[in-house]
Amino acid sequence: MSGVSEIPDGISPDARETWPHPELIQSWLGDADIDFELRPGEEVAVHDDPEAQAAARRFRDVLGCFASGITVITTMSGDEPVGMTCQSFSSVSLDPPLIAFVPARSSRAWPLIQRAGRFCVNILSADQEHVSAQMATKGTDKFAGLDWTPARATGSPVIAGTLAHLDCTIHAVYEGGDHFVVIGRVEHLETQADDAAVTEPLLYFRGRYRTTDS
């Protein structure tokens, strides 16, 4: 694809075909204030047709019955840390070790993550609702006041206090309607120390944050 001169270390050559042209990146940068990657279908614009609206609402309500954890996907764009809150994360394969997350085409952070070719999945703990909210807000310094260290394999930000992190390179990217399906190959992974103060996850269920106690 024009505008791309080389493949970053560790990225699958097959993923190159879906890299965005630089001119497309700006076209994807919408004006919305929220950059929270929910499960596909939960925050998708629908037509004005009442039947289409009702079907979309039903689709979202059913999806909302599936509780999930909350992650923050991070990378480095040049010298600047990049991050986005992401609910649509899952494991894919044990051999090779693969995971997936599903960013919207309108995401501001995704084009930067894709062009970096690497990222870190930070699994948030029960006391990190503020981290999720901060990383989901556009137009602010998402890393203000947050402690982080470079991940061992890729240098992507590992946010302090998370339950675990998975350090990945992009293995493949597929189009999925108004989203992309991103497959990451896990290069390194760690859980938090056993003596950490918080060991419970931050959850998302029926449109709001939950913990295992709520």
N, C-alpha and C positions, 0 to 999 in steps of 0.2 A: 504494500500500500504506500502511496506517495506520502512524503513527510516523515517516514520512519526510516532511520538509517541503520539501526542495529537492534538485535534482540538482547534484552537484559539477561545477565547471567542467571541460569536456572529456569527460565521460562520455556515452556514447550513451543517449538516452532509453529505448531498448529494454531496456537492462540494469536499469532500475528495477524491472521486474516480478519480478526474482529477488532483490532486496535482502531480507535477513533482518529479520523483525520483532524489536525489542529483546528480547522475551521468549524468542525462539528462541536468541539468542546464548548465554545462560547454559545453556540445555539442551544445547548442543553442546560445552560445556567439560568434557570428560571428565577422569578422574583419572590417565590414563597419564602416564608421565614423558618419553615421546619424542614429538616433533612433527616427524617426518621424513616429508615427502611423497614416498614412493616411487611408482613407476609403479603405476597402479591394478591391484589384484589381488595385489600382493606382500605386503601386510600387512592382509588383510581377514579378519575372523572368519568361520569356517565352522560349519556345523551339526555335531552330534555323529555324524551318520551316516558310517560309514567310507567309503562310496563317494564322498560329497560331499567328505570330507577328502582323499581320494586325488586326486580331480579338481582340487581347489583347489591341492594341492601340485604337481601336474603343470603347471597353469596358471602358477604362480609360477616353477617351475624353467625353463620355456620362456621366459618373459619375462626371467628373469635372464640369459639368453644374449645379450641385447641390451645392449651396453655403452653408457653414456651419461655425459655430464658432470654436474656438480653445480652447482646455483645456490642462491643465497639471495634470496628475495623479500622486499623491505622496503617499508615505508611509514611515515608519521607518523600517529599517533592522538592528536590534540591536540598536546601538546608532547612526547610520548613516542615514541621509535622502536620499531617493531615489525618482527620478522623471522621467517622460517621457512626451513628447509632444504628444497629441492625438487629432486627428480630428474626429475619428469615435466614437462619443458619442451621446447618445439619451436617452430620457425618455422611460419608459416601462409601468409602472403601477402606479396608484394612491393609490390603496388599495389591497395589501400593497404597500408602496412607493418604487418602484424599478426603477433603471436606468441601462444602458448597455454601455460598451465600448468594442472595438474589437482590442486586441493587436495581432501582428504577432507572429508566433512561433519563429521567429528569434530575438525577442526583448530581450535585456539584462535586462531591468528593470522588465518585467512581472514576471519571476520566483520568484523574491524577493517579489514583491507585492502579488503574489498568496500565498506564504508560510507565509507571515505576516497575511493574512486573512482579511486585512482591508486596506482602502485607502481613499484619499480625491480627489475629482474632483474640480480643480480650473479653473473657467471660466475667460479667459483672457480679459482684456480691450484693447481698441484701441491703447494705447501707450505701450503695452507689447510685441511687436514683438521681442524685444531682449530677453525676457524671453522664448518665444517659441523657438527661435534659440538656446539659451544656453541649454535648456533642451533636445534639439534634437541632441546635439553634444556629441559623445562618447569620452571617454578618457580624460575628463576634470572634474573639480569640478563643477557639475551642479548648486550648490547652492552658489557659490562664489559671494559675493556682493549682494545677495538677502536677503531681510528681510522676515522672516516667523515666525509663531507661531504655537504651537500644536493645532490641532483641538479638539473640546470639547469632542467628544465621543471616538475617536480612537487615538488621539495624532499624527495623520498624519500631515505633514506640510501644513499650510494654507499660501499661498504666499501673501504678502502685495500688495495692489493695484488692486487685481482681482475684477471682477464685483460681483461674488458670489462664494460660495463653497458648496459642498455636501459631508458630512462626512459619509462614508459607510463601511459596512462589506460585505464580499463576500457571496452572496446567492447561486449562482450556476455558474458552468463553463461548456461550451459545446464546442466540437470540431467543427470547421467550415472551412474545407479545410486547407489552409495554415495559418489560424488564429484561435484564440479562441474567443468565444462569452462569455463575462463576465457579469453576472447579479449581481448588487450590491443592497443591501437593505440600504436605506437612514436612518441613525440614527439621524442625525442633519443636518440642512442647514441654511444658512444665506446669505443675500445680503449685499453689501457694504453700508456704511453710505450714507444718502440722499445728504449730502453736499460734497461728493467726487468730486475731480477735473475732473475725466474722468468717463463718464457713458455710453459710446458707446462701442460695442464689437469689438474684432479683428476677422476678417472673412478670409476665404480661398475659393478662386474661380478660377477655371481654372489654377491651378498650382501655384498660388501666393497669397500673403497676400493682403487683402483689408480692408477698413473701410467703414462705411456707407457714407463717403464723397468722396470715390474714385470708 
